[in-house]
Amino acid sequence: MEKDLEYYLNLNWTLIEGEDLDFEGNPYHYIMIDEIPSFCFCAKNIEKARENYKKQLRLTLTVMLETGEHIKEPGEDEDEPDWENLCP
């Protein structure tokens, strides 16, 4: 199976939703994706965030695919660190 943009867009990503305050003290909502630490989409309300985060996800995944960056898929296990080389 070829893992192209459409493949990645249709994965069951682990969404982290939250609320915070901007620099002026106004609330905003965000969606982060656990598997893509650099991903964060913000909107004035959670409905807009849920409605529109996939547009940014498409752009993020496009760049990751073009640069050959590893895309961690949902459920993919973390590799165990090589403790022998980390702790001489």
C-alpha positions, 0 to 999 in steps of 0.5 A: 500500500502506498502511503500518500497524502490521502492515506495519512489524512484518513488515519485516526489521529489522536486529537488533543483539544484545549482552551487557552488565553491569547496575549490580550486575555481572550479565550481561544481553542486549539487542537493538537495531534499527539503523533505530530508534536509540531501541529497545533491549530487555533480558532475562536471556538471549538466548533471552528477548530474541529471544522478547519484543523484538517486544512492545516493538517493537509499542509503539514503532512504535505511538507513532511512527505516532501521533505521525507520526514518520518510521520508517526502513525497512530498506534505506532510504538516508540522505539526503545532508546539504545541505552548502551549508547546513551549511557556509556 
